[in-house]
Amino acid sequence: MPEDARSAQMSPKPLASGAARLRERKRKAGLLGSKSGWLILAILVIFGAGVVMSGGGRNFLHFLYGPVAIIVVIFMIVEYIVLKGRDRSRIYRLELEQTRERRRHDVEFLQSVEEQLRQIEEALGAVGADQTVDAPSAASPPESDAVNQAKSRLTALRKLVGRRL
């Protein structure tokens, strides 16, 4: 047996993505292989038993559309609306907390950038001062020009960061 064929047999099957695994599980499960399928079947059996035990459809419909059943349905609708509102307000509260946390991290980051810009500007100022003291002004104009250009870029960047704070 060649080496490639043996390694192909021994290598494990690559893992499928989460969506592919769910599709495969649904294909294997079928309608009654899942919990919801059994639940739907149980509801249908209970409904059929209720119709048979009530002496046919007339009595069952009387109980189904009676005043007590209508009150129960109204309470269920109100409960659904209240629970849905609580869930939504909880989600809004969580999103607001996440937004505040992100904003706090952004402000901290921008403050650290501002501090680093200040340190770089001080270092460039020291380099520019050393060049003017050590060398005559006509001796190295390209270097001092580069330092001035870097300082102007730092000033522009500082203004941009200041607007974000």
N, CA and C atoms as a LAMMPS dump frame, in Angstrom:
ITEM: TIMESTEP
0
ITEM: NUMBER OF ATOMS
495
ITEM: BOX BOUNDS ff ff ff
-5.0000000000000000e+02 5.0000000000000000e+02
-5.0000000000000000e+02 5.0000000000000000e+02
-5.0000000000000000e+02 5.0000000000000000e+02
ITEM: ATOMS id mol type element x y z
1 1 1 N 0.847 -1.179 0
2 1 2 C 0 0 0
3 1 3 C 0.89 1.239 0
4 2 1 N 0.66 2.171 -0.914
5 2 2 C 1.5 3.377 -0.963
6 2 3 C 1.346 4.225 0.291
7 3 1 N 2.336 5.036 0.528
8 3 2 C 2.368 5.897 1.719
9 3 3 C 1.197 6.881 1.74
10 4 1 N 0.876 7.488 0.585
11 4 2 C -0.209 8.474 0.528
12 4 3 C -1.559 7.848 0.846
13 5 1 N -1.811 6.651 0.348
14 5 2 C -3.096 5.987 0.594
15 5 3 C -3.23 5.63 2.065
16 6 1 N -2.135 5.166 2.679
17 6 2 C -2.18 4.811 4.092
18 6 3 C -2.415 6.042 4.962
19 7 1 N -1.758 7.161 4.645
20 7 2 C -1.95 8.379 5.436
21 7 3 C -3.345 8.94 5.227
22 8 1 N -3.917 8.758 4.029
23 8 2 C -5.277 9.226 3.791
24 8 3 C -6.279 8.427 4.603
25 9 1 N -6.037 7.115 4.774
26 9 2 C -6.944 6.297 5.566
27 9 3 C -6.833 6.618 7.045
28 10 1 N -5.647 6.932 7.515
29 10 2 C -5.419 7.14 8.935
30 10 3 C -5.772 8.564 9.371
31 11 1 N -5.755 9.521 8.453
32 11 2 C -6.019 10.901 8.862
33 11 3 C -7.489 11.051 9.23
34 12 1 N -7.757 11.782 10.298
35 12 2 C -9.15 11.953 10.721
36 12 3 C -9.904 12.852 9.754
37 13 1 N -11.206 12.705 9.771
38 13 2 C -12.072 13.521 8.924
39 13 3 C -12.028 14.955 9.443
40 14 1 N -11.891 15.941 8.555
41 14 2 C -11.852 17.33 9.045
42 14 3 C -13.177 17.696 9.689
43 15 1 N -13.084 18.525 10.717
44 15 2 C -14.278 18.943 11.437
45 15 3 C -15.109 19.891 10.582
46 16 1 N -16.395 19.668 10.591
47 16 2 C -17.299 20.534 9.844
48 16 3 C -17.598 21.785 10.659
49 17 1 N -18.069 22.789 9.983
50 17 2 C -18.428 24.014 10.688
51 17 3 C -19.678 23.771 11.523
52 18 1 N -19.997 24.714 12.386
53 18 2 C -21.162 24.572 13.26
54 18 3 C -22.455 24.44 12.485
55 19 1 N -22.611 25.222 11.424
56 19 2 C -23.838 25.159 10.633
57 19 3 C -23.96 23.815 9.931
58 20 1 N -22.847 23.291 9.434
59 20 2 C -22.883 21.995 8.758
60 20 3 C -23.246 20.88 9.735
61 21 1 N -22.724 20.962 10.956
62 21 2 C -23.07 19.937 11.955
63 21 3 C -24.543 19.997 12.302
64 22 1 N -25.107 21.199 12.412
65 22 2 C -26.535 21.322 12.719
66 22 3 C -27.393 20.769 11.591
67 23 1 N -27.013 21.058 10.334
68 23 2 C -27.779 20.511 9.209
69 23 3 C -27.723 19.002 9.215
70 24 1 N -26.547 18.432 9.502
71 24 2 C -26.409 16.972 9.534
72 24 3 C -27.24 16.385 10.662
73 25 1 N -27.259 17.041 11.823
74 25 2 C -28.042 16.558 12.957
75 25 3 C -29.534 16.599 12.631
76 26 1 N -29.985 17.666 11.955
77 26 2 C -31.393 17.766 11.578
78 26 3 C -31.76 16.683 10.58
79 27 1 N -30.857 16.402 9.631
80 27 2 C -31.128 15.358 8.663
81 27 3 C -31.267 14.009 9.339
82 28 1 N -30.412 13.728 10.297
83 28 2 C -30.465 12.445 10.998
84 28 3 C -31.688 12.353 11.894
85 29 1 N -32.065 13.449 12.534
86 29 2 C -33.116 13.42 13.536
87 29 3 C -34.493 13.216 12.916
88 30 1 N -34.793 13.866 11.831
89 30 2 C -36.127 13.773 11.263
90 30 3 C -37.111 14.566 12.109
91 31 1 N -38.414 14.367 11.887
92 31 2 C -39.421 15.137 12.616
93 31 3 C -39.505 14.705 14.07
94 32 1 N -39.569 13.403 14.33
95 32 2 C -39.753 12.935 15.705
96 32 3 C -38.432 12.677 16.421
97 33 1 N -37.323 12.964 15.785
98 33 2 C -36.033 12.772 16.431
99 33 3 C -35.646 13.937 17.321
100 34 1 N -36.392 15.007 17.247
101 34 2 C -36.062 16.172 18.067
102 34 3 C -37.105 16.346 19.165
103 35 1 N -36.761 17.149 20.158
104 35 2 C -37.683 17.392 21.269
105 35 3 C -38.926 18.128 20.811
106 36 1 N -38.758 19.078 19.899
107 36 2 C -39.918 19.83 19.441
108 36 3 C -40.877 18.95 18.652
109 37 1 N -40.358 17.982 17.917
110 37 2 C -41.234 17.061 17.182
111 37 3 C -42.087 16.229 18.122
112 38 1 N -41.483 15.732 19.182
113 38 2 C -42.248 14.956 20.174
114 38 3 C -43.259 15.841 20.897
115 39 1 N -42.898 17.068 21.155
116 39 2 C -43.801 17.994 21.824
117 39 3 C -45.025 18.3 20.951
118 40 1 N -44.801 18.513 19.678
119 40 2 C -45.924 18.763 18.762
120 40 3 C -46.827 17.539 18.682
121 41 1 N -46.234 16.371 18.614
122 41 2 C -47.03 15.136 18.571
123 41 3 C -47.856 14.985 19.849
124 42 1 N -47.271 15.269 21.009
125 42 2 C -48.002 15.163 22.276
126 42 3 C -49.16 16.156 22.327
127 43 1 N -48.953 17.359 21.84
128 43 2 C -50.026 18.364 21.821
129 43 3 C -51.166 17.894 20.92
130 44 1 N -50.845 17.352 19.761
131 44 2 C -51.886 16.861 18.851
132 44 3 C -52.662 15.696 19.463
133 45 1 N -51.978 14.789 20.163
134 45 2 C -52.649 13.652 20.807
135 45 3 C -53.585 14.149 21.908
136 46 1 N -53.134 15.108 22.713
137 46 2 C -53.981 15.651 23.783
138 46 3 C -55.173 16.384 23.191
139 47 1 N -54.959 17.118 22.114
140 47 2 C -56.056 17.819 21.458
141 47 3 C -57.083 16.814 20.927
142 48 1 N -56.618 15.762 20.285
143 48 2 C -57.53 14.733 19.774
144 48 3 C -58.274 14.039 20.901
145 49 1 N -57.575 13.757 22.003
146 49 2 C -58.234 13.123 23.149
147 49 3 C -59.288 14.052 23.741
148 50 1 N -59.019 15.349 23.75
149 50 2 C -59.997 16.312 24.257
150 50 3 C -61.247 16.348 23.407
151 51 1 N -61.078 16.274 22.107
152 51 2 C -62.236 16.271 21.207
153 51 3 C -63.053 15.001 21.407
154 52 1 N -62.393 13.863 21.524
155 52 2 C -63.099 12.586 21.692
156 52 3 C -63.801 12.546 23.046
157 53 1 N -63.144 12.987 24.109
158 53 2 C -63.716 12.912 25.457
159 53 3 C -64.856 13.907 25.671
160 54 1 N -64.873 14.975 24.898
161 54 2 C -65.919 15.967 25.1
162 54 3 C -67.22 15.604 24.379
163 55 1 N -67.262 14.452 23.801
164 55 2 C -68.49 14.011 23.151
165 55 3 C -68.633 14.582 21.762
166 56 1 N -67.58 14.814 21.105
167 56 2 C -67.639 15.348 19.753
168 56 3 C -67.171 16.782 19.741
169 57 1 N -67.304 17.41 18.62
170 57 2 C -66.788 18.755 18.436
171 57 3 C -67.613 19.851 19.075
172 58 1 N -68.943 19.652 19.236
173 58 2 C -69.807 20.723 19.725
174 58 3 C -69.437 21.11 21.161
175 59 1 N -69.363 20.159 22.054
176 59 2 C -69.01 20.477 23.449
177 59 3 C -67.579 21.004 23.555
178 60 1 N -66.706 20.47 22.761
179 60 2 C -65.32 20.924 22.801
180 60 3 C -65.237 22.381 22.375
181 61 1 N -65.935 22.753 21.311
182 61 2 C -65.937 24.149 20.875
183 61 3 C -66.594 25.05 21.91
184 62 1 N -67.606 24.543 22.614
185 62 2 C -68.247 25.326 23.676
186 62 3 C -67.229 25.647 24.784
187 63 1 N -66.442 24.636 25.181
188 63 2 C -65.416 24.865 26.212
189 63 3 C -64.282 25.74 25.675
190 64 1 N -63.984 25.547 24.401
191 64 2 C -62.867 26.278 23.803
192 64 3 C -63.168 27.772 23.697
193 65 1 N -64.432 28.123 23.357
194 65 2 C -64.798 29.527 23.197
195 65 3 C -65.648 30.051 24.344
196 66 1 N -65.616 29.396 25.462
197 66 2 C -66.361 29.851 26.635
198 66 3 C -65.697 31.064 27.26
199 67 1 N -66.399 31.714 28.196
200 67 2 C -65.847 32.938 28.822
201 67 3 C -64.569 32.676 29.614
202 68 1 N -64.466 31.542 30.258
203 68 2 C -63.255 31.242 31.045
204 68 3 C -62.054 31.094 30.12
205 69 1 N -62.239 30.421 29.003
206 69 2 C -61.135 30.239 28.06
207 69 3 C -60.687 31.582 27.478
208 70 1 N -61.63 32.461 27.202
209 70 2 C -61.278 33.768 26.65
210 70 3 C -60.497 34.589 27.676
211 71 1 N -60.891 34.52 28.944
212 71 2 C -60.152 35.232 30.003
213 71 3 C -58.735 34.68 30.135
214 72 1 N -58.608 33.351 30.06
215 72 2 C -57.274 32.738 30.137
216 72 3 C -56.404 33.215 28.97
217 73 1 N -56.972 33.275 27.78
218 73 2 C -56.208 33.726 26.611
219 73 3 C -55.791 35.185 26.779
220 74 1 N -56.68 36.022 27.309
221 74 2 C -56.335 37.431 27.525
222 74 3 C -55.19 37.552 28.521
223 75 1 N -55.238 36.773 29.615
224 75 2 C -54.138 36.794 30.586
225 75 3 C -52.839 36.311 29.958
226 76 1 N -52.915 35.314 29.108
227 76 2 C -51.705 34.81 28.447
228 76 3 C -51.108 35.87 27.525
229 77 1 N -51.962 36.605 26.815
230 77 2 C -51.472 37.66 25.922
231 77 3 C -50.808 38.772 26.724
232 78 1 N -51.434 39.179 27.824
233 78 2 C -50.851 40.231 28.672
234 78 3 C -49.514 39.756 29.245
235 79 1 N -49.467 38.522 29.723
236 79 2 C -48.222 37.984 30.263
237 79 3 C -47.135 37.961 29.197
238 80 1 N -47.479 37.571 27.982
239 80 2 C -46.511 37.541 26.881
240 80 3 C -45.957 38.94 26.622
241 81 1 N -46.844 39.933 26.586
242 81 2 C -46.403 41.308 26.317
243 81 3 C -45.485 41.81 27.434
244 82 1 N -45.833 41.511 28.682
245 82 2 C -44.999 41.947 29.817
246 82 3 C -43.631 41.273 29.767
247 83 1 N -43.613 39.959 29.528
248 83 2 C -42.328 39.253 29.469
249 83 3 C -41.478 39.738 28.299
250 84 1 N -42.101 39.985 27.178
251 84 2 C -41.372 40.475 26.017
252 84 3 C -40.784 41.855 26.306
253 85 1 N -41.555 42.702 26.994
254 85 2 C -41.057 44.029 27.361
255 85 3 C -39.891 43.957 28.318
256 86 1 N -39.956 43.037 29.274
257 86 2 C -38.838 42.869 30.22
258 86 3 C -37.59 42.412 29.496
259 87 1 N -37.741 41.445 28.6
260 87 2 C -36.583 40.962 27.855
261 87 3 C -35.962 42.08 27.033
262 88 1 N -36.809 42.856 26.38
263 88 2 C -36.304 43.938 25.533
264 88 3 C -35.589 44.989 26.371
265 89 1 N -36.164 45.359 27.524
266 89 2 C -35.503 46.377 28.35
267 89 3 C -34.195 45.828 28.92
268 90 1 N -34.146 44.536 29.227
269 90 2 C -32.904 43.932 29.706
270 90 3 C -31.834 43.966 28.614
271 91 1 N -32.244 43.681 27.391
272 91 2 C -31.304 43.716 26.274
273 91 3 C -30.805 45.139 26.053
274 92 1 N -31.702 46.124 26.11
275 92 2 C -31.29 47.513 25.951
276 92 3 C -30.307 47.916 27.041
277 93 1 N -30.559 47.477 28.27
278 93 2 C -29.673 47.809 29.382
279 93 3 C -28.288 47.187 29.159
280 94 1 N -28.253 45.93 28.701
281 94 2 C -26.966 45.278 28.433
282 94 3 C -26.217 45.99 27.305
283 95 1 N -26.933 46.365 26.248
284 95 2 C -26.285 47.068 25.144
285 95 3 C -25.751 48.426 25.595
286 96 1 N -26.493 49.108 26.453
287 96 2 C -26.043 50.4 26.961
288 96 3 C -24.777 50.237 27.798
289 97 1 N -24.731 49.211 28.637
290 97 2 C -23.532 48.963 29.439
291 97 3 C -22.335 48.643 28.545
292 98 1 N -22.557 47.835 27.495
293 98 2 C -21.465 47.513 26.582
294 98 3 C -20.972 48.76 25.849
295 99 1 N -21.904 49.624 25.455
296 99 2 C -21.527 50.86 24.77
297 99 3 C -20.727 51.768 25.704
298 100 1 N -21.148 51.878 26.96
299 100 2 C -20.388 52.688 27.925
300 100 3 C -18.987 52.127 28.131
301 101 1 N -18.891 50.802 28.212
302 101 2 C -17.587 50.162 28.412
303 101 3 C -16.672 50.43 27.209
304 102 1 N -17.22 50.31 26.011
305 102 2 C -16.427 50.595 24.812
306 102 3 C -15.971 52.05 24.786
307 103 1 N -16.866 52.957 25.15
308 103 2 C -16.521 54.381 25.17
309 103 3 C -15.421 54.659 26.192
310 104 1 N -15.525 54.003 27.358
311 104 2 C -14.507 54.195 28.388
312 104 3 C -13.148 53.702 27.88
313 105 1 N -13.138 52.538 27.208
314 105 2 C -11.876 52.021 26.659
315 105 3 C -11.334 52.951 25.576
316 106 1 N -12.225 53.498 24.741
317 106 2 C -11.774 54.44 23.707
318 106 3 C -11.15 55.673 24.323
319 107 1 N -11.776 56.215 25.359
320 107 2 C -11.242 57.418 26.007
321 107 3 C -9.889 57.11 26.647
322 108 1 N -9.769 55.958 27.303
323 108 2 C -8.487 55.586 27.904
324 108 3 C -7.409 55.442 26.833
325 109 1 N -7.774 54.823 25.711
326 109 2 C -6.813 54.659 24.624
327 109 3 C -6.376 56.009 24.078
328 110 1 N -7.341 56.892 23.834
329 110 2 C -7.004 58.203 23.294
330 110 3 C -6.161 59.015 24.276
331 111 1 N -6.417 58.863 25.563
332 111 2 C -5.588 59.561 26.551
333 111 3 C -4.161 59.027 26.544
334 112 1 N -4.014 57.7 26.38
335 112 2 C -2.656 57.142 26.323
336 112 3 C -1.944 57.597 25.046
337 113 1 N -2.685 57.701 23.935
338 113 2 C -2.087 58.203 22.695
339 113 3 C -1.649 59.655 22.879
340 114 1 N -2.483 60.439 23.532
341 114 2 C -2.142 61.834 23.793
342 114 3 C -0.869 61.929 24.635
343 115 1 N -0.757 61.092 25.64
344 115 2 C 0.437 61.088 26.492
345 115 3 C 1.678 60.698 25.693
346 116 1 N 1.544 59.697 24.839
347 116 2 C 2.682 59.289 24.01
348 116 3 C 3.067 60.389 23.026
349 117 1 N 2.071 61.068 22.463
350 117 2 C 2.367 62.184 21.559
351 117 3 C 3.115 63.293 22.291
352 118 1 N 2.719 63.566 23.522
353 118 2 C 3.403 64.592 24.3
354 118 3 C 4.863 64.206 24.54
355 119 1 N 5.094 62.919 24.862
356 119 2 C 6.461 62.457 25.098
357 119 3 C 7.3 62.543 23.824
358 120 1 N 6.714 62.179 22.699
359 120 2 C 7.438 62.245 21.424
360 120 3 C 7.765 63.695 21.077
361 121 1 N 6.802 64.587 21.321
362 121 2 C 7.028 66.001 21.032
363 121 3 C 8.139 66.569 21.91
364 122 1 N 8.158 66.164 23.181
365 122 2 C 9.232 66.621 24.067
366 122 3 C 10.582 66.095 23.594
367 123 1 N 10.609 64.825 23.144
368 123 2 C 11.868 64.253 22.657
369 123 3 C 12.322 64.962 21.392
370 124 1 N 11.381 65.274 20.493
371 124 2 C 11.751 66.005 19.282
372 124 3 C 12.219 67.416 19.618
373 125 1 N 11.584 68.007 20.61
374 125 2 C 12.026 69.341 21.036
375 125 3 C 13.452 69.301 21.567
376 126 1 N 13.768 68.257 22.316
377 126 2 C 15.129 68.124 22.838
378 126 3 C 16.117 67.894 21.705
379 127 1 N 15.736 67.091 20.702
380 127 2 C 16.624 66.849 19.559
381 127 3 C 16.823 68.138 18.768
382 128 1 N 15.742 68.871 18.569
383 128 2 C 15.847 70.145 17.845
384 128 3 C 16.705 71.149 18.599
385 129 1 N 16.588 71.18 19.916
386 129 2 C 17.394 72.1 20.722
387 129 3 C 18.86 71.705 20.679
388 130 1 N 19.136 70.392 20.721
389 130 2 C 20.525 69.926 20.657
390 130 3 C 21.153 70.288 19.314
391 131 1 N 20.37 70.189 18.232
392 131 2 C 20.92 70.5 16.917
393 131 3 C 21.253 71.979 16.796
394 132 1 N 20.421 72.825 17.35
395 132 2 C 20.691 74.265 17.229
396 132 3 C 21.86 74.682 18.096
397 133 1 N 22.061 74.017 19.231
398 133 2 C 23.178 74.371 20.112
399 133 3 C 24.481 73.804 19.573
400 134 1 N 24.472 72.553 19.127
401 134 2 C 25.705 71.882 18.709
402 134 3 C 26.21 72.358 17.347
403 135 1 N 25.315 72.577 16.438
404 135 2 C 25.745 72.898 15.076
405 135 3 C 25.236 74.284 14.681
406 136 1 N 25.941 74.921 13.806
407 136 2 C 25.448 76.195 13.3
408 136 3 C 24.183 75.967 12.464
409 137 1 N 23.376 76.995 12.294
410 137 2 C 22.073 76.857 11.638
411 137 3 C 22.216 76.479 10.171
412 138 1 N 23.265 76.86 9.513
413 138 2 C 23.426 76.548 8.099
414 138 3 C 24.033 75.172 7.875
415 139 1 N 24.56 74.525 8.929
416 139 2 C 25.273 73.258 8.752
417 139 3 C 24.334 72.093 8.446
418 140 1 N 23.176 72.009 9.089
419 140 2 C 22.304 70.846 8.865
420 140 3 C 20.844 71.246 8.703
421 141 1 N 20.483 71.948 7.645
422 141 2 C 19.09 72.342 7.465
423 141 3 C 18.15 71.173 7.168
424 142 1 N 18.596 70.095 6.478
425 142 2 C 17.641 69 6.234
426 142 3 C 17.179 68.32 7.516
427 143 1 N 18.053 68.167 8.493
428 143 2 C 17.671 67.509 9.737
429 143 3 C 16.697 68.373 10.534
430 144 1 N 16.971 69.65 10.633
431 144 2 C 16.07 70.519 11.383
432 144 3 C 14.738 70.65 10.651
433 145 1 N 14.779 70.598 9.318
434 145 2 C 13.536 70.632 8.546
435 145 3 C 12.701 69.376 8.839
436 146 1 N 13.351 68.215 8.949
437 146 2 C 12.634 66.973 9.264
438 146 3 C 12.04 67.028 10.67
439 147 1 N 12.778 67.61 11.606
440 147 2 C 12.27 67.74 12.977
441 147 3 C 11.071 68.682 12.992
442 148 1 N 11.15 69.793 12.268
443 148 2 C 10.017 70.726 12.213
444 148 3 C 8.801 70.089 11.553
445 149 1 N 9.044 69.316 10.502
446 149 2 C 7.943 68.637 9.822
447 149 3 C 7.295 67.61 10.767
448 150 1 N 8.109 66.857 11.522
449 150 2 C 7.573 65.884 12.481
450 150 3 C 6.775 66.589 13.574
451 151 1 N 7.258 67.746 14.022
452 151 2 C 6.53 68.512 15.039
453 151 3 C 5.184 68.998 14.506
454 152 1 N 5.156 69.448 13.256
455 152 2 C 3.884 69.915 12.692
456 152 3 C 2.906 68.756 12.531
457 153 1 N 3.399 67.593 12.146
458 153 2 C 2.528 66.415 12.05
459 153 3 C 1.999 66.012 13.423
460 154 1 N 2.861 66.076 14.435
461 154 2 C 2.417 65.768 15.796
462 154 3 C 1.355 66.752 16.263
463 155 1 N 1.506 68.009 15.942
464 155 2 C 0.51 69.015 16.327
465 155 3 C -0.832 68.722 15.654
466 156 1 N -0.785 68.379 14.363
467 156 2 C -2.023 68.047 13.645
468 156 3 C -2.675 66.796 14.238
469 157 1 N -1.851 65.799 14.568
470 157 2 C -2.381 64.567 15.158
471 157 3 C -2.97 64.826 16.54
472 158 1 N -2.318 65.711 17.308
473 158 2 C -2.827 66.063 18.631
474 158 3 C -4.192 66.751 18.526
475 159 1 N -4.362 67.624 17.544
476 159 2 C -5.65 68.278 17.349
477 159 3 C -6.727 67.266 16.981
478 160 1 N -6.369 66.293 16.137
479 160 2 C -7.312 65.247 15.75
480 160 3 C -7.731 64.398 16.954
481 161 1 N -6.766 64.02 17.79
482 161 2 C -7.076 63.249 19.002
483 161 3 C -7.895 64.082 19.966
484 162 1 N -7.591 65.375 20.078
485 162 2 C -8.345 66.265 20.96
486 162 3 C -9.81 66.356 20.574
487 163 1 N -10.083 66.329 19.264
488 163 2 C -11.484 66.362 18.822
489 163 3 C -12.207 65.084 19.181
490 164 1 N -11.516 63.936 19.225
491 164 2 C -12.136 62.653 19.563
492 164 3 C -12.415 62.537 21.062
493 165 1 N -11.65 63.245 21.893
494 165 2 C -11.873 63.185 23.339
495 165 3 C -13.075 64.002 23.651
